[in-house]
Amino acid sequence: MAWHALRFAGAALTEDMAVRVHLLDDGVEVGRKNQTIPEDAVNLEDLLRELIECGLEVSACGMSLDDCHIDENIMINGIERGSMKALAAWVNTSDQVMVF
């Protein structure tokens, strides 16, 4: 699921769309640094880093980080600790919202 969401985010960025991703539940794992990549799997860490460099805004739900016992210091640079309030503000100012 994360692979398709990030692929779409990359495509949207190439179309000059403002794209934001809010990681929830165990989806915050995608934002970890130094991931172990299973054989024949896509390196989502590299893809996410590249997209952040291209302007993707990424936040990770603070409660999800806490529930998964992930310290913010081990998240990919550029990912901010977020909240449902911040997500609601993003949704409020967005023209379109997609959920993966």
N, CA and C atoms as an extended XYZ file, in Angstrom:
300
Properties=species:S:1:pos:R:3:atomname:S:1:resname:S:1:resid:I:1 pbc="F F F"
N         0.823       -1.184        0.000 N   MET     1
C         0.000        0.000        0.000 CA  MET     1
C         0.876        1.260        0.000 C   MET     1
N         1.909        1.287        0.850 N   ALA     2
C         2.778        2.464        0.918 CA  ALA     2
C         3.463        2.717       -0.423 C   ALA     2
N         3.832        1.640       -1.094 N   TRP     3
C         4.498        1.764       -2.386 CA  TRP     3
C         3.626        2.536       -3.358 C   TRP     3
N         2.357        2.181       -3.449 N   HIS     4
C         1.453        2.852       -4.391 CA  HIS     4
C         1.192        4.301       -3.981 C   HIS     4
N         1.062        4.544       -2.697 N   ALA     5
C         0.844        5.914       -2.224 CA  ALA     5
C         2.045        6.796       -2.568 C   ALA     5
N         3.245        6.285       -2.364 N   LEU     6
C         4.439        7.076       -2.671 CA  LEU     6
C         4.634        7.229       -4.175 C   LEU     6
N         4.285        6.211       -4.945 N   ARG     7
C         4.338        6.341       -6.407 CA  ARG     7
C         3.411        7.451       -6.871 C   ARG     7
N         2.193        7.470       -6.316 N   PHE     8
C         1.249        8.521       -6.693 CA  PHE     8
C         1.770        9.895       -6.261 C   PHE     8
N         2.315        9.978       -5.064 N   ALA     9
C         2.862       11.250       -4.578 CA  ALA     9
C         3.939       11.760       -5.530 C   ALA     9
N         4.809       10.863       -5.982 N   GLY    10
C         5.859       11.260       -6.921 CA  GLY    10
C         5.282       11.755       -8.234 C   GLY    10
N         4.286       11.050       -8.744 N   ALA    11
C         3.649       11.467       -9.993 CA  ALA    11
C         2.975       12.825       -9.834 C   ALA    11
N         2.317       13.035       -8.696 N   ALA    12
C         1.648       14.320       -8.444 CA  ALA    12
C         2.661       15.451       -8.348 C   ALA    12
N         3.793       15.183       -7.732 N   LEU    13
C         4.839       16.209       -7.640 CA  LEU    13
C         5.345       16.602       -9.027 C   LEU    13
N         5.447       15.627       -9.927 N   THR    14
C         5.904       15.956      -11.286 CA  THR    14
C         4.883       16.786      -12.037 C   THR    14
N         3.644       16.773      -11.582 N   GLU    15
C         2.591       17.601      -12.174 CA  GLU    15
C         2.442       18.932      -11.427 C   GLU    15
N         3.442       19.271      -10.623 N   ASP    16
C         3.478       20.514       -9.853 CA  ASP    16
C         2.341       20.640       -8.854 C   ASP    16
N         1.871       19.513       -8.348 N   MET    17
C         0.855       19.532       -7.300 CA  MET    17
C         1.548       19.610       -5.946 C   MET    17
N         0.937       20.319       -5.018 N   ALA    18
C         1.430       20.324       -3.638 CA  ALA    18
C         0.945       19.023       -3.003 C   ALA    18
N         1.864       18.236       -2.480 N   VAL    19
C         1.517       16.922       -1.944 CA  VAL    19
C         1.978       16.816       -0.500 C   VAL    19
N         1.077       16.305        0.326 N   ARG    20
C         1.383       16.078        1.740 CA  ARG    20
C         1.010       14.642        2.082 C   ARG    20
N         1.837       14.020        2.892 N   VAL    21
C         1.569       12.662        3.356 CA  VAL    21
C         1.601       12.675        4.876 C   VAL    21
N         0.573       12.105        5.471 N   HIS    22
C         0.508       11.968        6.935 CA  HIS    22
C         0.503       10.477        7.232 C   HIS    22
N         1.552        9.998        7.882 N   LEU    23
C         1.689        8.582        8.206 CA  LEU    23
C         0.929        8.270        9.489 C   LEU    23
N         0.090        7.233        9.439 N   LEU    24
C        -0.729        6.837       10.584 CA  LEU    24
C        -0.503        5.366       10.924 C   LEU    24
N        -0.843        5.010       12.146 N   ASP    25
C        -0.757        3.628       12.634 CA  ASP    25
C         0.618        3.046       12.308 C   ASP    25
N         0.667        1.794       11.850 N   ASP    26
C         1.982        1.209       11.580 CA  ASP    26
C         2.608        1.761       10.304 C   ASP    26
N         1.890        2.649        9.607 N   GLY    27
C         2.454        3.335        8.445 CA  GLY    27
C         3.629        4.229        8.805 C   GLY    27
N         3.760        4.591       10.091 N   VAL    28
C         4.905        5.407       10.503 CA  VAL    28
C         6.221        4.657       10.316 C   VAL    28
N         6.146        3.321       10.245 N   GLU    29
C         7.353        2.506       10.023 CA  GLU    29
C         8.035        2.868        8.707 C   GLU    29
N         7.265        3.344        7.732 N   VAL    30
C         7.826        3.727        6.432 CA  VAL    30
C         8.839        4.858        6.596 C   VAL    30
N         8.674        5.658        7.633 N   GLY    31
C         9.535        6.811        7.839 CA  GLY    31
C        10.812        6.548        8.623 C   GLY    31
N        11.044        5.309        9.024 N   ARG    32
C        12.260        4.977        9.782 CA  ARG    32
C        13.514        5.088        8.921 C   ARG    32
N        14.610        5.549        9.532 N   LYS    33
C        15.923        5.522        8.884 CA  LYS    33
C        16.467        4.098        8.957 C   LYS    33
N        17.360        3.774        8.041 N   ASN    34
C        18.113        2.515        8.050 CA  ASN    34
C        17.213        1.285        8.081 C   ASN    34
N        16.229        1.267        7.201 N   GLN    35
C        15.313        0.136        7.118 CA  GLN    35
C        16.017       -1.086        6.530 C   GLN    35
N        15.610       -2.247        6.957 N   THR    36
C        16.058       -3.490        6.343 CA  THR    36
C        15.075       -3.799        5.221 C   THR    36
N        15.593       -3.874        4.020 N   ILE    37
C        14.745       -4.057        2.843 CA  ILE    37
C        14.698       -5.544        2.498 C   ILE    37
N        13.506       -6.120        2.486 N   PRO    38
C        13.391       -7.525        2.086 CA  PRO    38
C        13.862       -7.721        0.639 C   PRO    38
N        14.352       -8.922        0.347 N   GLU    39
C        14.805       -9.228       -0.999 CA  GLU    39
C        13.672       -8.998       -1.992 C   GLU    39
N        14.004       -8.409       -3.115 N   ASP    40
C        13.053       -8.117       -4.198 CA  ASP    40
C        12.002       -7.082       -3.811 C   ASP    40
N        12.242       -6.301       -2.768 N   ALA    41
C        11.297       -5.254       -2.367 CA  ALA    41
C        11.862       -3.888       -2.740 C   ALA    41
N        10.986       -2.935       -2.854 N   VAL    42
C        11.368       -1.562       -3.164 CA  VAL    42
C        11.892       -0.904       -1.892 C   VAL    42
N        12.940       -0.118       -2.034 N   ASN    43
C        13.484        0.607       -0.890 CA  ASN    43
C        12.641        1.868       -0.683 C   ASN    43
N        11.656        1.759        0.204 N   LEU    44
C        10.758        2.890        0.449 CA  LEU    44
C        11.470        4.046        1.134 C   LEU    44
N        12.503        3.743        1.909 N   GLU    45
C        13.267        4.811        2.563 CA  GLU    45
C        13.911        5.706        1.517 C   GLU    45
N        14.569        5.113        0.534 N   ASP    46
C        15.205        5.905       -0.525 CA  ASP    46
C        14.166        6.697       -1.314 C   ASP    46
N        13.061        6.049       -1.627 N   LEU    47
C        12.000        6.729       -2.377 CA  LEU    47
C        11.442        7.897       -1.586 C   LEU    47
N        11.187        7.692       -0.316 N   LEU    48
C        10.638        8.763        0.517 CA  LEU    48
C        11.622        9.917        0.644 C   LEU    48
N        12.898        9.618        0.828 N   ARG    49
C        13.921       10.685        0.889 CA  ARG    49
C        13.922       11.513       -0.403 C   ARG    49
N        13.881       10.813       -1.529 N   GLU    50
C        13.891       11.501       -2.824 CA  GLU    50
C        12.663       12.395       -2.976 C   GLU    50
N        11.512       11.897       -2.584 N   LEU    51
C        10.292       12.696       -2.701 CA  LEU    51
C        10.313       13.909       -1.783 C   LEU    51
N        10.864       13.748       -0.584 N   ILE    52
C        10.993       14.890        0.338 CA  ILE    52
C        11.887       15.957       -0.295 C   ILE    52
N        12.968       15.521       -0.942 N   GLU    53
C        13.859       16.467       -1.623 CA  GLU    53
C        13.138       17.199       -2.762 C   GLU    53
N        12.118       16.555       -3.322 N   CYS    54
C        11.350       17.146       -4.425 CA  CYS    54
C        10.167       17.973       -3.937 C   CYS    54
N        10.019       18.112       -2.620 N   GLY    55
C         8.980       18.983       -2.097 CA  GLY    55
C         7.842       18.304       -1.363 C   GLY    55
N         7.885       16.986       -1.229 N   LEU    56
C         6.836       16.286       -0.484 CA  LEU    56
C         6.894       16.670        0.984 C   LEU    56
N         5.752       17.056        1.532 N   GLU    57
C         5.650       17.328        2.969 CA  GLU    57
C         5.171       16.057        3.652 C   GLU    57
N         5.882       15.640        4.706 N   VAL    58
C         5.528       14.402        5.393 CA  VAL    58
C         5.475       14.649        6.893 C   VAL    58
N         4.406       14.149        7.504 N   SER    59
C         4.318       14.142        8.960 CA  SER    59
C         3.956       12.728        9.401 C   SER    59
N         4.288       12.435       10.632 N   ALA    60
C         3.958       11.135       11.216 CA  ALA    60
C         3.152       11.388       12.480 C   ALA    60
N         2.042       10.692       12.607 N   CYS    61
C         1.167       10.841       13.763 CA  CYS    61
C         1.951       10.581       15.047 C   CYS    61
N         1.924       11.549       15.938 N   GLY    62
C         2.653       11.423       17.200 CA  GLY    62
C         2.185       10.240       18.025 C   GLY    62
N         0.883       10.005       18.078 N   MET    63
C         0.370        8.871       18.846 CA  MET    63
C         0.831        7.546       18.234 C   MET    63
N         0.860        7.486       16.905 N   SER    64
C         1.324        6.276       16.228 CA  SER    64
C         2.808        6.047       16.487 C   SER    64
N         3.598        7.114       16.472 N   LEU    65
C         5.016        6.982       16.803 CA  LEU    65
C         5.177        6.407       18.207 C   LEU    65
N         4.409        6.944       19.139 N   ASP    66
C         4.479        6.458       20.517 CA  ASP    66
C         4.033        5.003       20.611 C   ASP    66
N         2.930        4.659       19.955 N   ASP    67
C         2.407        3.290       20.003 CA  ASP    67
C         3.382        2.284       19.402 C   ASP    67
N         4.118        2.698       18.360 N   CYS    68
C         5.096        1.816       17.709 CA  CYS    68
C         6.475        1.916       18.360 C   CYS    68
N         6.580        2.702       19.422 N   HIS    69
C         7.845        2.886       20.153 CA  HIS    69
C         8.962        3.372       19.222 C   HIS    69
N         8.626        4.374       18.419 N   ILE    70
C         9.594        4.955       17.487 CA  ILE    70
C         9.963        6.343       17.974 C   ILE    70
N        11.232        6.532       18.247 N   ASP    71
C        11.742        7.839       18.641 CA  ASP    71
C        11.854        8.709       17.393 C   ASP    71
N        11.494        9.966       17.517 N   GLU    72
C        11.538       10.884       16.374 CA  GLU    72
C        12.941       10.985       15.770 C   GLU    72
N        13.971       10.738       16.563 N   ASN    73
C        15.349       10.844       16.075 CA  ASN    73
C        15.706        9.762       15.057 C   ASN    73
N        14.930        8.689       14.993 N   ILE    74
C        15.234        7.648       14.019 CA  ILE    74
C        14.356        7.754       12.775 C   ILE    74
N        13.637        8.853       12.653 N   MET    75
C        12.825        9.090       11.462 CA  MET    75
C        13.677        9.783       10.394 C   MET    75
N        13.318        9.568        9.156 N   ILE    76
C        13.994       10.198        8.020 CA  ILE    76
C        13.925       11.711        8.190 C   ILE    76
N        15.039       12.376        7.915 N   ASN    77
C        15.067       13.834        8.004 CA  ASN    77
C        13.998       14.428        7.093 C   ASN    77
N        13.270       15.386        7.633 N   GLY    78
C        12.213       16.039        6.880 CA  GLY    78
C        10.823       15.576        7.284 C   GLY    78
N        10.745       14.495        8.057 N   ILE    79
C         9.452       14.039        8.554 CA  ILE    79
C         9.224       14.681        9.913 C   ILE    79
N         8.111       15.355       10.038 N   GLU    80
C         7.791       16.044       11.286 CA  GLU    80
C         6.784       15.240       12.094 C   GLU    80
N         6.853       15.392       13.401 N   ARG    81
C         5.847       14.791       14.272 CA  ARG    81
C         4.550       15.556       14.051 C   ARG    81
N         3.476       14.853       13.757 N   GLY    82
C         2.210       15.484       13.467 CA  GLY    82
C         1.158       15.123       14.496 C   GLY    82
N        -0.034       15.591       14.228 N   SER    83
C        -1.167       15.340       15.118 CA  SER    83
C        -2.430       15.296       14.267 C   SER    83
N        -3.501       14.837       14.870 N   MET    84
C        -4.776       14.843       14.157 CA  MET    84
C        -5.230       16.276       13.879 C   MET    84
N        -4.910       17.181       14.776 N   LYS    85
C        -5.270       18.588       14.560 CA  LYS    85
C        -4.530       19.139       13.338 C   LYS    85
N        -3.249       18.826       13.237 N   ALA    86
C        -2.474       19.275       12.079 CA  ALA    86
C        -2.997       18.618       10.799 C   ALA    86
N        -3.354       17.333       10.879 N   LEU    87
C        -3.924       16.643        9.720 CA  LEU    87
C        -5.235       17.301        9.309 C   LEU    87
N        -6.066       17.641       10.279 N   ALA    88
C        -7.343       18.310        9.974 CA  ALA    88
C        -7.097       19.649        9.281 C   ALA    88
N        -6.082       20.373        9.711 N   ALA    89
C        -5.751       21.650        9.070 CA  ALA    89
C        -5.301       21.417        7.628 C   ALA    89
N        -4.487       20.376        7.401 N   TRP    90
C        -4.067       20.044        6.036 CA  TRP    90
C        -5.286       19.732        5.182 C   TRP    90
N        -6.179       18.895        5.683 N   VAL    91
C        -7.370       18.503        4.923 CA  VAL    91
C        -8.234       19.730        4.620 C   VAL    91
N        -8.354       20.613        5.587 N   ASN    92
C        -9.172       21.814        5.428 CA  ASN    92
C        -8.662       22.718        4.304 C   ASN    92
N        -7.362       22.745        4.098 N   THR    93
C        -6.787       23.623        3.074 CA  THR    93
C        -6.505       22.895        1.763 C   THR    93
N        -6.862       21.623        1.682 N   SER    94
C        -6.567       20.822        0.481 CA  SER    94
C        -7.743       20.829       -0.483 C   SER    94
N        -7.391       20.783       -1.772 N   ASP    95
C        -8.411       20.654       -2.812 CA  ASP    95
C        -8.877       19.214       -2.950 C   ASP    95
N        -7.955       18.290       -2.737 N   GLN    96
C        -8.253       16.863       -2.881 CA  GLN    96
C        -7.564       16.106       -1.759 C   GLN    96
N        -8.210       15.029       -1.314 N   VAL    97
C        -7.629       14.183       -0.270 CA  VAL    97
C        -7.756       12.738       -0.732 C   VAL    97
N        -6.658       12.001       -0.619 N   MET    98
C        -6.660       10.580       -0.947 CA  MET    98
C        -6.178        9.813        0.275 C   MET    98
N        -6.766        8.666        0.487 N   VAL    99
C        -6.382        7.821        1.622 CA  VAL    99
C        -5.924        6.475        1.079 C   VAL    99
N        -4.747        6.041        1.523 N   PHE   100
C        -4.213        4.732        1.130 CA  PHE   100
C        -4.070        3.896        2.368 C   PHE   100
